[in-house]
Amino acid sequence: MKIILKNSKGFTLIELLTTVTVMGISFLGVYIIFLKSIEIYSEVLGRSFGVQTIEQATDVLTRETKNVRDKNSIIIATASQFKFTNIHGQTVDMVYAAQQLKKNTVVFASHVTNFAFTYKKWDGTAWASGATNQIASVHYTMTVQNSNKSVTFQNSIVLRNTR
């Protein structure tokens, strides 16, 4: 005996399966967008950290290096170290070692994967060695890396009191 319900209310199996399929596809799309958002956020955060580290290091390097007392006060000028006497008579030692930049043994930048000082004379030619009183400007290249995101920066600083 077959019972026929008049005015039956509810959904057919096809309607339910269609709804579940559409919702599954929608959730998959939202999930993919969510994962991509997290990836982009992570990349921006890593680069932001690198940029902040470079800005902080650049502030210290520029402020201190511009204060070289005179052309005879440069003590050491190598690719990883710049040591000099400043206008206040204090010795300032900028050193790159073990992925850190230090000023007189105090770390002011970390996660620095690459760093090098280079120097130029007043005529614009490169200074490689010899009398440090010929140095007119200090140039540096720095790379900061955090969570596989790296940022590279180059800067030049003209020494104030060395002419």
N, C-alpha and C positions, 0 to 999 in steps of 0.2 A: 504494500500500500504506500502510495506516494503522497506526501503531505506538501501541499503548495501553500506557501504563506503569502498572503496578500499584503501589499504595502510593507514588505520586509525592509528593515533598515540595516545598513552595514556596508562593508566594502567587499568586493570580490577579491579573490586571490591575485588576479592579474593587477588590480589597482594597488594592492598592498606591496607586491613585488616591484612594481614600477616606482612607487614612492620610496621604498628602501633603496633601490638602485640610484635614483636621483639624489637622495640624501647622502649616500655613500660617495658618489662622485663629487658632490658639493663639499663634503667634509675633507675629501682628499685634496681638493683645490685649496681649501683654507689651510690645511696642514702644510702643503708645499709653500704657500705664501708665508706662513709662519716660520718655517725653516729658513727660507731665503732672508727673511727679516733678521733673524738671529745671526746669520752669516754676515750680512751687511753691517749689523751693529758691532759684531766682533772685529771686523776689519777696520771700521771707523775708530773704534776704541783703541786698537793697536796703533794706528797711525797718529791718533790724537796724543797718545802717550809719547810717541817718538817726537812729534812736533813740540810738545811741552818741554821735553828733555833738552832738545836742541835750543829752544828759546832761552831756557834757563842757563845753559852752558854758554851760549853766545853773549848773554848779558854779563856774566862773570868774566869771560875772556876779553871782551871788548873794554869793559870798565877798567880792568886791571892792566891790560896791555897798553892802553893809551897813556897810562901813567908812568911809562919808563922815564926815569929822571933825565938822562941825556944819552948821547950816542956811546959814551964810554961805560955806561952802567949795565950793559948786557953781559951776563956772565956765561951762560950756556945757551946755544941755539942749535938744537938738533930736530929731527923729525918727530921725536916723542917728548921733547922737553924744551921749555923756554924759561930761563931763569934770569932775573934782572933785579936791579934796585929801583924802587919807585920814587916818586917825588917827595915822599915822606921819610926816605932813608931806610925803608924796610925792604928786606929781600923777599921777592915773590918768586915761587917756584911752581910753574904749571907743568904737570907731568901726566902723560897717558900711559897707563899700565893696567893689565888684567881687566880690560873692558871698563875702566873707570878713568875719569878725568879728576885730577886732584890739584888743589891749590894749597901748597905748604902742608901736605899730608891729609888735608880735609877733602873728602869726596864731594864734588858738586855736580857730577853727572855719572850715571851708571848705564849699563846696557849699551855702551858704546862699542860697537864691533869693529870699527875702523876709524882711525884718526891719524892725521899727519900735519905737522907744521911745515911750511915752506916760507922762504924769505926772499925779499927783493931789495935791491939797492935803489938809490934815488934816481938813477938813470933808467930804471925799469927792468934791468937785467936780473937774472936769478942770482942769488947769493948762495953758494954751496958750502964754502968753508973759508977760513982765513980770519981776518980781523972782523970782530963782531961790530965794530963801530961803523961799518959800512951799511948795516941793515937799516932800511927806511920803512919797510912794511912787513907785517906778519900775515901770512895767509894760512888758512887751515881748511881741511876737508874732514867732515865727521859723518859717520853712519851710525844710527841708533836702531836697534832691532828689539822688538817685543812681540812675542807670540807669532813668529814668522812674518811679521810686517816690518819692513825697514824703510827708513827715511834718511836721505843723504842731503847734506847741506855744505855749502862752501861760503867762506867769507874772507874779506881782506880788511886789515886794520892798519891804518897809517899811524906811525908813531909820532907823537906830538913834538917831543923835545929833542929830536935826533938830527936836526939839520944844522 
